[in-house]
Amino acid sequence: MSVDTLRETFHINRISHQDLQDFLTAQTYRPEITEAKRKIRSLPWANLQGVCSKPIRQGKSPKYLENTGLVCVKPKNTNDMLVSLEDTDFIDPLTVDQINNQKLKYGDIVITRSGSGTIGRASIYSGQHDVYTNDHLFIVQCKTADSHYVCSFLNSYWGARLLEAGISGSTGQLNLSNEHIKNIPLYKPNELAQKYIGDKVRQAEELRAWAKGLENQFTQTLSQAYPEAFIDKRTGRKYSKAPVDDISYTLNPGAFDEERLRIRIYLKSKGAQKLRTIASIQGPTTSDYSAETVYVGLDAISSGSCALSVSTVGDSDVKGTSRLLTEGAVVAKLRPYLNKVAYIPAKYSGAVGSTELLCVQPSSDVSSWYLYGALKSEITLKQLKPLASGSTHPRIDQYDLYDVVLPIHSEYETLGEMLQKAQSAYFYSKDLTTAAKLLVEALIEGQLTEPQLIDAQQALEAGDNSLDQAILAGLTPQGFNADPAANTKTESKAQSQALFSDLDELTRLLEQAQEAAND
C-alpha cells in the first residue's frame, strides 16, 4: 500500500518550531505525522542514511527493450514487502555501464519515490540474479541494521507516516525527496530483536521461493508430457483447415488460428478432453453481503502464480451484484491474455467476487487443483487468447471455456497437491510479512517488549520455538492482541481473528521449504 492514502484529510494541528522542516505544506504536519516523529525520537533511533553502507540514491531512466535484456524492477513490482519479478521490463544490455549504480543485490530495499497510489512503498529484494531499478525507485543498502527489519519498519504504521511526511506535489504528481528519505528517523531496537522481526520476512522469502518452485515443477511436468503444446510452430499463413470437431458455435476467426488448432489436434491425440466433459461452469450471483465479506476482484489474482490477495467488500467499495464463489478454479472472462485464473480455497468458499469470474467445478474424478493448474497453463492460454472479442474490453464467454481441450496427466493428484501446497505457502508468506510489520508496531507501542523478542530469538537459536509460537499466536490482522473496535490505524473493522490460521501447518511448510532449498 502507498503512504498517501490518508493525505488530503482535514486537520488542525499545533506544532513546535522544532517540528518544522523544509516542507511547509499542511499535509506534512498532520497530527499523525508529528506524533510519529515524536514517538520514534523518544526511542533509540538513527537517521536511515546513518545505517546504510552507501548514500541512498535513485537510478537513472534506462533505455528499455521489448521482451529481452537486463531485468528492470519498477514500482509495479513493489506491491508487497518482497520485490516481485513477475511482469518485469527489460533494459538494453549495451547500457549496463551506465546503470551499474542501480543494480540490486540481496537485502537491498527499494522505495517508490513518485506516483499517487504507489508512492512510499518499501520492498526488499530477495533474489540472487542481477536486476536493476529505474528512476522511480530509491535504493537503500543497510549495513548497521538488519535490512529485513528496516523494511518491516518502513511498512509499519509509524514508518508509513514518516515516509508520508516527505511527500510534496499535487495529486498525480506526488514526489518524495532524497534528502527526506535519508533523514527518516529509524527505530533501532536491540540487534536480536531486529533479527527476530527480520527473520519473519526471511521465512516469507523461503516460502515464496518454494511455492514458485512447486509451480515451475508443475509446468515442467506438463511440458515434458505434452512438449508440442508448449512450442510455437506458427507459420504465419492466413488460412487453416479445421476438423469438424473444432468448428463450434462461433465463426470467430480466432477460433481457427493455426497455432490454436494445431495444439488442440495434438492434445486430443494424447487423450485430452474438452472441459465440458470433465467439469461444469457455474455463475451464481448475490447482492447479500456485508462490508466485511471477503471480496476477490481481478486485481487480487496473480497472472503468473496461484497467489491470491483478497480484500473485503468495504475496502473494495463493491456495490451491486457480485459473483458468489465456491471452492475451486475461477477464470476471468475479461482480457484472457492477462491469465487471471485462480483457485478459491475452502476458507474463502462463500466469498464474493467480480462478475467477470466464471466458477469451474470438476464433474469427474479429476482433481480440482489439477484442473486449476491446467486452466492456468500456457495450454489453455493459447486456446483462449485468440477467441477474445471486443476492442476496448475483449472477453471470452462460458462456451469458449467449455470448448478448451485439457490434457489429463496420469499423476494429476500429485500435481494438484503441489499447487495446493504452493498456494498455502503464498498465503503464509503474506502472513509473515504482515507479522513483521505488526511486531514493529507492537514493539513501538509497548504491547511487546525488547526482552520478550530477545528471549524468543535466543530460544529459537537454542532449538525451542515455544516463545515464538506464543508471540505469533497473539497476532491478529489488526495487531498484537488487538481489539478491532479500538483500532484507529486501519479503515477496515473486520472481525478479529488469529493472523495465522494454523501455526503447526506454518511450521510444517517452513520445514519443507527449507528441505527443498537444501536439496
BAKOLVEX-618638 format. One record per residue (C-alpha): residue number from 1; residue in one letter; y, z, x. Coordinates in steps of 0.02 Angstrom, whole numbers. Each point is the difference from the previous one (the first is absolute). Layout:
N
@k = NUM, r = A, y = Y, z = Z, x = X
...
END
This chain:
519
@k = 1, r = M, y = 0, z = 0, x = 0
@k = 2, r = S, y = 175, z = -38, x = 61
@k = 3, r = V, y = 126, z = 142, x = 21
@k = 4, r = D, y = 136, z = -77, x = -109
@k = 5, r = T, y = -79, z = 38, x = -169
@k = 6, r = L, y = 112, z = 151, x = -31
@k = 7, r = R, y = 163, z = -82, x = 53
@k = 8, r = E, y = 140, z = -41, x = -122
@k = 9, r = T, y = -27, z = 163, x = -96
@k = 10, r = F, y = 153, z = 96, x = -55
@k = 11, r = H, y = 32, z = 160, x = 97
@k = 12, r = I, y = 133, z = 123, x = 53
@k = 13, r = N, y = -22, z = 89, x = 166
@k = 14, r = R, y = 107, z = 111, x = 110
@k = 15, r = I, y = -39, z = -16, x = 185
@k = 16, r = S, y = 55, z = 77, x = 164
@k = 17, r = H, y = 92, z = -103, x = 129
@k = 18, r = Q, y = -155, z = 23, x = 107
@k = 19, r = D, y = -96, z = -107, x = -124
@k = 20, r = L, y = 115, z = -149, x = 25
@k = 21, r = Q, y = -70, z = -150, x = 92
@k = 22, r = D, y = 51, z = -180, x = 32
@k = 23, r = F, y = -32, z = -53, x = -180
@k = 24, r = L, y = 127, z = 55, x = -128
@k = 25, r = T, y = -89, z = -71, x = -153
@k = 26, r = A, y = -35, z = 121, x = -142
@k = 27, r = Q, y = -187, z = -36, x = -1
@k = 28, r = T, y = -15, z = 63, x = 179
@k = 29, r = Y, y = 46, z = 174, x = -60
@k = 30, r = R, y = -109, z = 22, x = -151
@k = 31, r = P, y = -49, z = 185, x = -14
@k = 32, r = E, y = -183, z = -42, x = 37
@k = 33, r = I, y = 50, z = -85, x = 163
@k = 34, r = T, y = 115, z = 138, x = 65
@k = 35, r = E, y = -132, z = 129, x = -50
@k = 36, r = A, y = -132, z = -96, x = 100
@k = 37, r = K, y = 109, z = -1, x = 156
@k = 38, r = R, y = 35, z = 186, x = -11
@k = 39, r = K, y = -182, z = 40, x = -36
@k = 40, r = I, y = -69, z = -95, x = 149
@k = 41, r = R, y = 134, z = 65, x = 118
@k = 42, r = S, y = -47, z = 178, x = -47
@k = 43, r = L, y = -173, z = -34, x = 73
@k = 44, r = P, y = -55, z = -54, x = 175
@k = 45, r = W, y = 62, z = -179, x = 12
@k = 46, r = A, y = 49, z = -143, x = 115
@k = 47, r = N, y = 86, z = -167, x = -23
@k = 48, r = L, y = -126, z = -138, x = -33
@k = 49, r = Q, y = 57, z = -92, x = 156
@k = 50, r = G, y = -32, z = 158, x = 101
@k = 51, r = V, y = -188, z = -11, x = -26
@k = 52, r = C, y = -12, z = -186, x = 42
@k = 53, r = S, y = -51, z = -85, x = 162
@k = 54, r = K, y = 118, z = -148, x = -27
@k = 55, r = P, y = 162, z = -26, x = -95
@k = 56, r = I, y = -30, z = -29, x = -186
@k = 57, r = R, y = 37, z = -184, x = -29
@k = 58, r = Q, y = -16, z = -146, x = -118
@k = 59, r = G, y = -74, z = -168, x = 43
@k = 60, r = K, y = 74, z = -173, x = 3
@k = 61, r = S, y = -23, z = -130, x = -135
@k = 62, r = P, y = -149, z = -100, x = 66
@k = 63, r = K, y = -45, z = -183, x = -15
@k = 64, r = Y, y = -136, z = -12, x = -133
@k = 65, r = L, y = -148, z = -118, x = -15
@k = 66, r = E, y = -114, z = -39, x = -146
@k = 67, r = N, y = -177, z = 74, x = -2
@k = 68, r = T, y = -20, z = 27, x = 187
@k = 69, r = G, y = 81, z = 86, x = 148
@k = 70, r = L, y = 45, z = 178, x = 47
@k = 71, r = V, y = -22, z = 124, x = -143
@k = 72, r = C, y = 166, z = 60, x = -71
@k = 73, r = V, y = 19, z = 163, x = -97
@k = 74, r = K, y = 141, z = -2, x = -129
@k = 75, r = P, y = 62, z = 123, x = -132
@k = 76, r = K, y = -130, z = -66, x = -124
@k = 77, r = N, y = -134, z = 73, x = 116
@k = 78, r = T, y = 71, z = 177, x = -13
@k = 79, r = N, y = -39, z = 44, x = -180
@k = 80, r = D, y = -108, z = 146, x = 55
@k = 81, r = M, y = 6, z = 125, x = 143
@k = 82, r = L, y = -122, z = -112, x = 95
@k = 83, r = V, y = 62, z = -172, x = 53
@k = 84, r = S, y = -99, z = -132, x = -92
@k = 85, r = L, y = -51, z = -163, x = 84
@k = 86, r = E, y = -33, z = -85, x = -167
@k = 87, r = D, y = 109, z = -151, x = -32
@k = 88, r = T, y = 87, z = -3, x = 169
@k = 89, r = D, y = 116, z = -136, x = 62
@k = 90, r = F, y = -13, z = -85, x = 169
@k = 91, r = I, y = 117, z = -24, x = 149
@k = 92, r = D, y = 5, z = -147, x = 121
@k = 93, r = P, y = -102, z = 55, x = 154
@k = 94, r = L, y = 119, z = -98, x = 113
@k = 95, r = T, y = 134, z = 130, x = -38
@k = 96, r = V, y = -106, z = 150, x = 54
@k = 97, r = D, y = 114, z = 39, x = 149
@k = 98, r = Q, y = 147, z = 17, x = -119
@k = 99, r = I, y = -87, z = 126, x = -114
@k = 100, r = N, y = -101, z = 107, x = 122
@k = 101, r = N, y = 117, z = 144, x = -38
@k = 102, r = Q, y = -59, z = 2, x = -181
@k = 103, r = K, y = -187, z = 4, x = 30
@k = 104, r = L, y = -86, z = 146, x = -84
@k = 105, r = K, y = -132, z = 111, x = 77
@k = 106, r = Y, y = -112, z = 130, x = -81
@k = 107, r = G, y = 101, z = 146, x = -69
@k = 108, r = D, y = 167, z = -90, x = -11
@k = 109, r = I, y = 100, z = 36, x = -158
@k = 110, r = V, y = 100, z = -136, x = -88
@k = 111, r = I, y = 142, z = 37, x = -120
@k = 112, r = T, y = 68, z = -131, x = -120
@k = 113, r = R, y = 186, z = -14, x = 35
@k = 114, r = S, y = 61, z = -104, x = -147
@k = 115, r = G, y = -29, z = -57, x = -178
@k = 116, r = S, y = 11, z = 86, x = -169
@k = 117, r = G, y = -172, z = 65, x = -47
@k = 118, r = T, y = -67, z = -9, x = 178
@k = 119, r = I, y = 128, z = 90, x = 109
@k = 120, r = G, y = -55, z = 154, x = 94
@k = 121, r = R, y = -188, z = -25, x = -16
@k = 122, r = A, y = -88, z = 73, x = 152
@k = 123, r = S, y = -174, z = -59, x = 50
@k = 124, r = I, y = -108, z = 25, x = 153
@k = 125, r = Y, y = -95, z = -138, x = 90
@k = 126, r = S, y = -183, z = 45, x = 26
@k = 127, r = G, y = -69, z = -163, x = 69
@k = 128, r = Q, y = -46, z = -54, x = 176
@k = 129, r = H, y = 52, z = -183, x = -14
@k = 130, r = D, y = 166, z = -70, x = 57
@k = 131, r = V, y = 121, z = -8, x = -146
@k = 132, r = Y, y = 188, z = -20, x = -2
@k = 133, r = T, y = 141, z = 51, x = -116
@k = 134, r = N, y = 149, z = -96, x = -64
@k = 135, r = D, y = 183, z = 49, x = -11
@k = 136, r = H, y = -22, z = 102, x = -159
@k = 137, r = L, y = -99, z = 142, x = 81
@k = 138, r = F, y = 45, z = 140, x = 119
@k = 139, r = I, y = -132, z = 48, x = 129
@k = 140, r = V, y = -26, z = 186, x = 37
@k = 141, r = Q, y = -113, z = 43, x = 148
@k = 142, r = C, y = -33, z = 187, x = 7
@k = 143, r = K, y = -39, z = 92, x = 162
@k = 144, r = T, y = 28, z = 187, x = -23
@k = 145, r = A, y = -54, z = 12, x = -183
@k = 146, r = D, y = -158, z = -56, x = -91
@k = 147, r = S, y = 46, z = -173, x = -65
@k = 148, r = H, y = -113, z = 18, x = -152
@k = 149, r = Y, y = 85, z = 164, x = -43
@k = 150, r = V, y = 172, z = -81, x = 23
@k = 151, r = C, y = -47, z = -140, x = -120
@k = 152, r = S, y = -59, z = 130, x = -126
@k = 153, r = F, y = 165, z = 93, x = 17
@k = 154, r = L, y = 101, z = -158, x = -29
@k = 155, r = N, y = -103, z = -35, x = -157
@k = 156, r = S, y = 25, z = 175, x = -69
@k = 157, r = Y, y = 134, z = 44, x = -127
@k = 158, r = W, y = 106, z = 78, x = 138
@k = 159, r = G, y = -21, z = -145, x = 121
@k = 160, r = A, y = 42, z = -126, x = -136
@k = 161, r = R, y = 163, z = 90, x = -39
@k = 162, r = L, y = 48, z = -1, x = 184
@k = 163, r = L, y = -35, z = -186, x = 10
@k = 164, r = E, y = 97, z = -29, x = -161
@k = 165, r = A, y = 154, z = 82, x = 76
@k = 166, r = G, y = 21, z = -148, x = 117
@k = 167, r = I, y = -1, z = -137, x = -132
@k = 168, r = S, y = 158, z = -103, x = -17
@k = 169, r = G, y = 45, z = -153, x = -102
@k = 170, r = S, y = -16, z = -47, x = -181
@k = 171, r = T, y = -157, z = -35, x = -102
@k = 172, r = G, y = -92, z = -149, x = 73
@k = 173, r = Q, y = 92, z = 15, x = 166
@k = 174, r = L, y = -57, z = 172, x = 57
@k = 175, r = N, y = -18, z = 40, x = 185
@k = 176, r = L, y = -48, z = 143, x = 115
@k = 177, r = S, y = 91, z = 20, x = 165
@k = 178, r = N, y = -91, z = 19, x = 165
@k = 179, r = E, y = 107, z = 149, x = 50
@k = 180, r = H, y = -40, z = 91, x = -160
@k = 181, r = I, y = -187, z = -21, x = 27
@k = 182, r = K, y = 16, z = 67, x = 177
@k = 183, r = N, y = 91, z = 156, x = -61
@k = 184, r = I, y = -115, z = 47, x = -144
@k = 185, r = P, y = -46, z = 184, x = 19
@k = 186, r = L, y = -190, z = 12, x = 18
@k = 187, r = Y, y = -88, z = 161, x = -44
@k = 188, r = K, y = -111, z = 47, x = 149
@k = 189, r = P, y = -132, z = 130, x = -40
@k = 190, r = N, y = -131, z = 58, x = 125
@k = 191, r = E, y = -98, z = -141, x = 83
@k = 192, r = L, y = -164, z = 56, x = -81
@k = 193, r = A, y = 83, z = -1, x = -171
@k = 194, r = Q, y = 64, z = -176, x = 36
@k = 195, r = K, y = -174, z = -53, x = 52
@k = 196, r = Y, y = -78, z = 74, x = -156
@k = 197, r = I, y = 116, z = -103, x = -110
@k = 198, r = G, y = -8, z = -154, x = 111
@k = 199, r = D, y = -190, z = 3, x = -3
@k = 200, r = K, y = 3, z = -28, x = -188
@k = 201, r = V, y = 87, z = -167, x = 31
@k = 202, r = R, y = -123, z = -41, x = 139
@k = 203, r = Q, y = -144, z = 36, x = -119
@k = 204, r = A, y = 83, z = -116, x = -126
@k = 205, r = E, y = 2, z = -134, x = 136
@k = 206, r = E, y = -186, z = 25, x = 32
@k = 207, r = L, y = -43, z = -16, x = -184
@k = 208, r = R, y = 107, z = -155, x = -23
@k = 209, r = A, y = -76, z = -85, x = 153
@k = 210, r = W, y = -176, z = 42, x = -60
@k = 211, r = A, y = 38, z = -65, x = -175
@k = 212, r = K, y = 65, z = -163, x = 72
@k = 213, r = G, y = -157, z = -14, x = 106
@k = 214, r = L, y = -111, z = 21, x = -154
@k = 215, r = E, y = 97, z = -136, x = -91
@k = 216, r = N, y = -15, z = -115, x = 150
@k = 217, r = Q, y = -187, z = 34, x = 6
@k = 218, r = F, y = -15, z = -49, x = -184
@k = 219, r = T, y = 95, z = -162, x = 31
@k = 220, r = Q, y = -101, z = -38, x = 157
@k = 221, r = T, y = -164, z = 25, x = -93
@k = 222, r = L, y = 54, z = -120, x = -137
@k = 223, r = S, y = 62, z = -130, x = 124
@k = 224, r = Q, y = -164, z = 7, x = 96
@k = 225, r = A, y = -102, z = -20, x = -159
@k = 226, r = Y, y = 110, z = -138, x = -72
@k = 227, r = P, y = 87, z = -78, x = 152
@k = 228, r = E, y = 47, z = -165, x = -84
@k = 229, r = A, y = 105, z = 93, x = -129
@k = 230, r = F, y = 113, z = 71, x = 135
@k = 231, r = I, y = 33, z = -165, x = 90
@k = 232, r = D, y = 140, z = -118, x = -52
@k = 233, r = K, y = -69, z = -178, x = -6
@k = 234, r = R, y = 146, z = -78, x = -90
@k = 235, r = T, y = 16, z = -187, x = 35
@k = 236, r = G, y = 163, z = -29, x = -92
@k = 237, r = R, y = -68, z = -131, x = -118
@k = 238, r = K, y = 83, z = -14, x = -171
@k = 239, r = Y, y = -157, z = -13, x = -107
@k = 240, r = S, y = -158, z = 102, x = -32
@k = 241, r = K, y = -168, z = -25, x = -82
@k = 242, r = A, y = -42, z = 151, x = -107
@k = 243, r = P, y = -171, z = 49, x = -68
@k = 244, r = V, y = -8, z = 17, x = -189
@k = 245, r = D, y = -20, z = 188, x = 19
@k = 246, r = D, y = 169, z = 9, x = 85
@k = 247, r = I, y = 93, z = -94, x = -136
@k = 248, r = S, y = 59, z = 148, x = -103
@k = 249, r = Y, y = 121, z = 20, x = -146
@k = 250, r = T, y = 149, z = -42, x = 110
@k = 251, r = L, y = 60, z = -165, x = 69
@k = 252, r = N, y = 110, z = 90, x = 125
@k = 253, r = P, y = -4, z = -110, x = 157
@k = 254, r = G, y = -23, z = 157, x = 105
@k = 255, r = A, y = -171, z = 24, x = -77
@k = 256, r = F, y = -56, z = -157, x = 91
@k = 257, r = D, y = 73, z = 44, x = 169
@k = 258, r = E, y = -123, z = -69, x = 127
@k = 259, r = E, y = -19, z = 162, x = 97
@k = 260, r = R, y = -23, z = 102, x = -159
@k = 261, r = L, y = -136, z = -117, x = -62
@k = 262, r = R, y = -88, z = -2, x = 169
@k = 263, r = I, y = -8, z = 190, x = 8
@k = 264, r = R, y = -65, z = 15, x = -178
@k = 265, r = I, y = -137, z = -129, x = 28
@k = 266, r = Y, y = -50, z = 85, x = 162
@k = 267, r = L, y = -5, z = 174, x = -78
@k = 268, r = K, y = -103, z = -57, x = -148
@k = 269, r = S, y = -126, z = -75, x = 122
@k = 270, r = K, y = -16, z = 177, x = 71
@k = 271, r = G, y = -37, z = 79, x = -169
@k = 272, r = A, y = 178, z = 53, x = -44
@k = 273, r = Q, y = 46, z = 25, x = -182
@k = 274, r = K, y = 154, z = -20, x = -107
@k = 275, r = L, y = 89, z = 161, x = -41
@k = 276, r = R, y = -33, z = -23, x = -187
@k = 277, r = T, y = -187, z = 23, x = 30
@k = 278, r = I, y = 14, z = 165, x = 93
@k = 279, r = A, y = 157, z = 84, x = -69
@k = 280, r = S, y = 119, z = 13, x = -146
@k = 281, r = I, y = 189, z = 0, x = 1
@k = 282, r = Q, y = 86, z = 133, x = -103
@k = 283, r = G, y = 183, z = 17, x = -44
@k = 284, r = P, y = 34, z = 150, x = -113
@k = 285, r = T, y = 182, z = 52, x = -11
@k = 286, r = T, y = 87, z = 160, x = -52
@k = 287, r = S, y = 172, z = 74, x = -29
@k = 288, r = D, y = -70, z = 176, x = -9
@k = 289, r = Y, y = 47, z = 77, x = 166
@k = 290, r = S, y = 114, z = 135, x = 70
@k = 291, r = A, y = 120, z = 3, x = 147
@k = 292, r = E, y = -136, z = 83, x = 106
@k = 293, r = T, y = -134, z = -131, x = -36
@k = 294, r = V, y = -61, z = -88, x = 157
@k = 295, r = Y, y = 68, z = -178, x = 10
@k = 296, r = V, y = -68, z = -145, x = 104
@k = 297, r = G, y = 128, z = -137, x = 20
@k = 298, r = L, y = -24, z = -158, x = 102
@k = 299, r = D, y = 98, z = 79, x = 143
@k = 300, r = A, y = -131, z = 138, x = 7
@k = 301, r = I, y = -134, z = -125, x = 51
@k = 302, r = S, y = -21, z = -51, x = 181
@k = 303, r = S, y = -27, z = -186, x = 31
@k = 304, r = G, y = -107, z = 32, x = 153
@k = 305, r = S, y = -98, z = 160, x = -34
@k = 306, r = C, y = -73, z = 112, x = -135
@k = 307, r = A, y = 141, z = 126, x = 23
@k = 308, r = L, y = 87, z = 47, x = -162
@k = 309, r = S, y = 171, z = 85, x = -12
@k = 310, r = V, y = 16, z = 61, x = -178
@k = 311, r = S, y = 155, z = 74, x = -81
@k = 312, r = T, y = 36, z = 71, x = -172
@k = 313, r = V, y = 70, z = -78, x = -158
@k = 314, r = G, y = 158, z = 103, x = 21
@k = 315, r = D, y = 28, z = -46, x = 182
@k = 316, r = S, y = -30, z = -184, x = -36
@k = 317, r = D, y = 112, z = 0, x = -155
@k = 318, r = V, y = -137, z = -80, x = -105
@k = 319, r = K, y = 39, z = -45, x = -180
@k = 320, r = G, y = -99, z = -91, x = -133
@k = 321, r = T, y = -181, z = -55, x = 6
@k = 322, r = S, y = -106, z = 30, x = 155
@k = 323, r = R, y = -177, z = -44, x = 48
@k = 324, r = L, y = -126, z = 140, x = -29
@k = 325, r = L, y = -101, z = 9, x = 160
@k = 326, r = T, y = -183, z = 45, x = 21
@k = 327, r = E, y = -100, z = 26, x = 159
@k = 328, r = G, y = -37, z = -164, x = 86
@k = 329, r = A, y = 83, z = -155, x = 70
@k = 330, r = V, y = 167, z = -65, x = -62
@k = 331, r = V, y = 72, z = -171, x = 39
@k = 332, r = A, y = 183, z = -48, x = -22
@k = 333, r = K, y = 35, z = -158, x = -99
@k = 334, r = L, y = 171, z = -21, x = 78
@k = 335, r = R, y = 15, z = -92, x = 167
@k = 336, r = P, y = -184, z = 0, x = 49
@k = 337, r = Y, y = 45, z = -53, x = 177
@k = 338, r = L, y = 60, z = 180, x = 28
@k = 339, r = N, y = -181, z = 58, x = -24
@k = 340, r = K, y = 47, z = 149, x = -107
@k = 341, r = V, y = -179, z = 57, x = -31
@k = 342, r = A, y = -41, z = 186, x = -4
@k = 343, r = Y, y = -133, z = 125, x = -47
@k = 344, r = I, y = 49, z = 135, x = -123
@k = 345, r = P, y = -101, z = 154, x = 51
@k = 346, r = A, y = -75, z = 122, x = -125
@k = 347, r = K, y = 141, z = 125, x = 24
@k = 348, r = Y, y = 126, z = -128, x = -67
@k = 349, r = S, y = -105, z = -59, x = -147
@k = 350, r = G, y = 114, z = 19, x = -151
@k = 351, r = A, y = 156, z = -39, x = 100
@k = 352, r = V, y = 114, z = -141, x = -53
@k = 353, r = G, y = 55, z = -152, x = 96
@k = 354, r = S, y = 93, z = -164, x = -5
@k = 355, r = T, y = -52, z = -116, x = -141
@k = 356, r = E, y = -21, z = -132, x = 136
@k = 357, r = L, y = -163, z = 87, x = 48
@k = 358, r = L, y = -170, z = -57, x = -65
@k = 359, r = C, y = -139, z = 131, x = 2
@k = 360, r = V, y = -169, z = -64, x = 60
@k = 361, r = Q, y = -158, z = 95, x = -48
@k = 362, r = P, y = -173, z = -50, x = 66
@k = 363, r = S, y = -125, z = -41, x = -138
@k = 364, r = S, y = -147, z = -14, x = 121
@k = 365, r = D, y = -73, z = 110, x = 136
@k = 366, r = V, y = 128, z = -59, x = 126
@k = 367, r = S, y = 98, z = 144, x = 77
@k = 368, r = S, y = 176, z = 11, x = -69
@k = 369, r = W, y = 62, z = 35, x = 176
@k = 370, r = Y, y = -86, z = -155, x = 68
@k = 371, r = L, y = 72, z = -99, x = -144
@k = 372, r = Y, y = 174, z = 61, x = 48
@k = 373, r = G, y = -30, z = -49, x = 182
@k = 374, r = A, y = -56, z = -175, x = -47
@k = 375, r = L, y = 151, z = -22, x = -115
@k = 376, r = K, y = 116, z = 59, x = 139
@k = 377, r = S, y = -78, z = -116, x = 129
@k = 378, r = E, y = 59, z = -169, x = 61
@k = 379, r = I, y = -141, z = -77, x = -102
@k = 380, r = T, y = 89, z = 44, x = -163
@k = 381, r = L, y = 174, z = -30, x = 67
@k = 382, r = K, y = -44, z = -180, x = 45
@k = 383, r = Q, y = -61, z = -29, x = -178
@k = 384, r = L, y = 144, z = 82, x = -94
@k = 385, r = K, y = 149, z = -51, x = 106
@k = 386, r = P, y = -4, z = -186, x = -49
@k = 387, r = L, y = -10, z = 45, x = -185
@k = 388, r = A, y = 164, z = 95, x = -15
@k = 389, r = S, y = 118, z = -88, x = -119
@k = 390, r = G, y = 185, z = 29, x = -32
@k = 391, r = S, y = 145, z = -30, x = 117
@k = 392, r = T, y = 94, z = 166, x = 2
@k = 393, r = H, y = -145, z = 116, x = -43
@k = 394, r = P, y = -164, z = -90, x = 39
@k = 395, r = R, y = -148, z = 79, x = -88
@k = 396, r = I, y = -184, z = -16, x = -34
@k = 397, r = D, y = -85, z = 55, x = -162
@k = 398, r = Q, y = -163, z = 88, x = -39
@k = 399, r = Y, y = -91, z = -166, x = -22
@k = 400, r = D, y = 45, z = -48, x = 179
@k = 401, r = L, y = -69, z = 167, x = 58
@k = 402, r = Y, y = -159, z = -16, x = -103
@k = 403, r = D, y = -31, z = -169, x = 85
@k = 404, r = V, y = 4, z = 71, x = 178
@k = 405, r = V, y = -164, z = -23, x = 95
@k = 406, r = L, y = -54, z = 158, x = 93
@k = 407, r = P, y = -141, z = 24, x = 125
@k = 408, r = I, y = -120, z = 145, x = -31
@k = 409, r = H, y = -48, z = 67, x = 172
@k = 410, r = S, y = -171, z = 82, x = 14
@k = 411, r = E, y = 81, z = 157, x = 72
@k = 412, r = Y, y = 133, z = 13, x = -134
@k = 413, r = E, y = -28, z = 187, x = -28
@k = 414, r = T, y = 26, z = 43, x = 183
@k = 415, r = L, y = 150, z = -116, x = 13
@k = 416, r = G, y = 76, z = 78, x = -155
@k = 417, r = E, y = -22, z = 174, x = 71
@k = 418, r = M, y = 98, z = -54, x = 155
@k = 419, r = L, y = 150, z = -44, x = -107
@k = 420, r = Q, y = -16, z = 159, x = -101
@k = 421, r = K, y = 10, z = 102, x = 160
@k = 422, r = A, y = 144, z = -106, x = 61
@k = 423, r = Q, y = 104, z = 35, x = -155
@k = 424, r = S, y = -37, z = 186, x = 10
@k = 425, r = A, y = 56, z = -3, x = 182
@k = 426, r = Y, y = 162, z = -87, x = -47
@k = 427, r = F, y = 35, z = 131, x = -135
@k = 428, r = Y, y = -31, z = 145, x = 118
@k = 429, r = S, y = 102, z = -85, x = 137
@k = 430, r = K, y = 147, z = -4, x = -120
@k = 431, r = D, y = -32, z = 182, x = -47
@k = 432, r = L, y = 1, z = 51, x = 184
@k = 433, r = T, y = 169, z = -80, x = 35
@k = 434, r = T, y = 67, z = 84, x = -157
@k = 435, r = A, y = -74, z = 165, x = 62
@k = 436, r = A, y = 89, z = -18, x = 168
@k = 437, r = K, y = 167, z = -24, x = -88
@k = 438, r = L, y = -31, z = 147, x = -117
@k = 439, r = L, y = -53, z = 113, x = 144
@k = 440, r = V, y = 166, z = -34, x = 86
@k = 441, r = E, y = 92, z = 46, x = -160
@k = 442, r = A, y = -104, z = 158, x = -24
@k = 443, r = L, y = 37, z = 53, x = 179
@k = 444, r = I, y = 187, z = -28, x = -17
@k = 445, r = E, y = 8, z = 87, x = -169
@k = 446, r = G, y = -104, z = 150, x = 56
@k = 447, r = Q, y = -151, z = -28, x = -111
@k = 448, r = L, y = -102, z = -14, x = 159
@k = 449, r = T, y = 37, z = 79, x = 168
@k = 450, r = E, y = -20, z = -65, x = 177
@k = 451, r = P, y = -132, z = 133, x = 41
@k = 452, r = Q, y = -105, z = -60, x = -148
@k = 453, r = L, y = 0, z = -179, x = 64
@k = 454, r = I, y = -27, z = 55, x = 180
@k = 455, r = D, y = -150, z = 106, x = -52
@k = 456, r = A, y = -71, z = -144, x = -101
@k = 457, r = Q, y = 19, z = -120, x = 146
@k = 458, r = Q, y = -78, z = 120, x = 124
@k = 459, r = A, y = -145, z = 30, x = -120
@k = 460, r = L, y = -26, z = -188, x = -18
@k = 461, r = E, y = -6, z = -19, x = 188
@k = 462, r = A, y = -132, z = 137, x = 2
@k = 463, r = G, y = -103, z = -92, x = -132
@k = 464, r = D, y = 50, z = 105, x = -151
@k = 465, r = N, y = 84, z = -94, x = -142
@k = 466, r = S, y = 10, z = 143, x = -127
@k = 467, r = L, y = 186, z = 35, x = 26
@k = 468, r = D, y = 39, z = -186, x = -6
@k = 469, r = Q, y = -98, z = -19, x = -162
@k = 470, r = A, y = 91, z = 147, x = -77
@k = 471, r = I, y = 170, z = -76, x = 40
@k = 472, r = L, y = -49, z = -172, x = -66
@k = 473, r = A, y = -71, z = 77, x = -158
@k = 474, r = G, y = 173, z = 74, x = -35
@k = 475, r = L, y = 86, z = -170, x = -2
@k = 476, r = T, y = 47, z = -89, x = -160
@k = 477, r = P, y = 93, z = -166, x = -14
@k = 478, r = Q, y = 158, z = 103, x = -25
@k = 479, r = G, y = -20, z = 115, x = 151
@k = 480, r = F, y = -90, z = 154, x = 63
@k = 481, r = N, y = -57, z = 103, x = -150
@k = 482, r = A, y = 142, z = -88, x = -91
@k = 483, r = D, y = 53, z = 31, x = -178
@k = 484, r = P, y = 49, z = -174, x = -62
@k = 485, r = A, y = 115, z = 76, x = -131
@k = 486, r = A, y = 104, z = 75, x = 139
@k = 487, r = N, y = -5, z = -151, x = 113
@k = 488, r = T, y = 172, z = -79, x = 26
@k = 489, r = K, y = -42, z = -123, x = 139
@k = 490, r = T, y = -95, z = -128, x = -101
@k = 491, r = E, y = 38, z = -90, x = -160
@k = 492, r = S, y = -179, z = 8, x = -63
@k = 493, r = K, y = -57, z = 157, x = -88
@k = 494, r = A, y = -183, z = -48, x = 0
@k = 495, r = Q, y = -126, z = 135, x = -37
@k = 496, r = S, y = -38, z = 106, x = 153
@k = 497, r = Q, y = -169, z = -33, x = 77
@k = 498, r = A, y = -80, z = 10, x = 171
@k = 499, r = L, y = 59, z = -134, x = 119
@k = 500, r = F, y = -178, z = -22, x = 67
@k = 501, r = S, y = -125, z = -28, x = -140
@k = 502, r = D, y = -150, z = 47, x = 109
@k = 503, r = L, y = 23, z = 77, x = 173
@k = 504, r = D, y = -186, z = -11, x = 37
@k = 505, r = E, y = 5, z = -188, x = -33
@k = 506, r = L, y = 152, z = -14, x = 113
@k = 507, r = T, y = -96, z = 88, x = 139
@k = 508, r = R, y = -150, z = -116, x = -21
@k = 509, r = L, y = 108, z = -156, x = 3
@k = 510, r = L, y = 92, z = 59, x = 155
@k = 511, r = E, y = -166, z = 31, x = 88
@k = 512, r = Q, y = -62, z = -174, x = -46
@k = 513, r = A, y = 164, z = -78, x = 57
@k = 514, r = Q, y = -10, z = 90, x = 167
@k = 515, r = E, y = -182, z = -52, x = 24
@k = 516, r = A, y = 47, z = -181, x = -35
@k = 517, r = A, y = 144, z = 9, x = 123
@k = 518, r = N, y = -116, z = 68, x = 135
@k = 519, r = D, y = -133, z = -136, x = -24
END
